[in-house]
Amino acid sequence: MALTWFITGTSSGFGRLLTERLLARGDRVAATLRRPEALDDLRAEHGDRLWTGRLDVTDAEAVHRVVDEAFAALGTIDVVVNNAGYGVFASVEEASDEQIRQVVDTNLLGSIHVIRAALPHLRAQGRGRILQVTTAGGQTTYPNFSYYHASKWGIEGFAETVAKEIAPFGIGLTIVEPGATPTGFGSALVTAPVMPEYEDTPAGQVRRALHDGSFTLPNDAEKIAGAVVDLVDSGETPLRLPLGSDTYDDVRASLVARLAEHDAHRDVAYSVVKDPAAAVR
């Protein structure tokens, strides 16, 4: 049975690939992006199975309006994909205040706006799926991505909480975590003037790796899009879906290290309770 999808950030990269794949198999897509004309070729090929809306997710009022318009036009939307993103590549001191606001407004607040706008419609349907796209950087970190991580860790915490709240309404939520993939994201990263003080630090090392091509991009964007479609078709609703060898390996290493550090402080954690004798160990 054909499904109807609402996807943000469809002008390029993963959002565009997912839109193409879904239309090719007969699904309907409400695609949002800043320049709807970028999808004119798909509209010419697929007709009214493609609905487009001009949207900047940092505009909360526009998010609610466009989501309402999409549901009104299509009647039912089965899957909402929060994909729009913004990346700042700079050390902690190099990024400007404007860049910091933009990455938080897009990746964190923009995603929150979309979920909040869609939920009344999904609750009324009594069913639906939300796919929140983050990255490996939603659970682990890399130098020069501190503000990107702040937004992605934030939206993962939000989404994990929301998943618990909306389950009783028949709505599932999965956090999708693609790893480094050649989708043009690297070339689209916003940078800042380099401070020489950071050249011989991990931030400088990662910057050089990205520039000289030694920062590996091991994953296939088409396969990632396929895995997302397969997940929805399966009916399964895991909280997280790691996609990519780097996501799996880096996140696992981060979780193991965090757990080891956490366990190392067990005694001091229990030492501050009011009644140590009553503490459950």
Summary of the structure (lengths in Angstrom):
residues: 281
radius of gyration: 20.4
end to end distance: 51.0
largest distance: 71.9
contacts: 866
relative contact order: 0.12
helix: 56%
strand: 15%
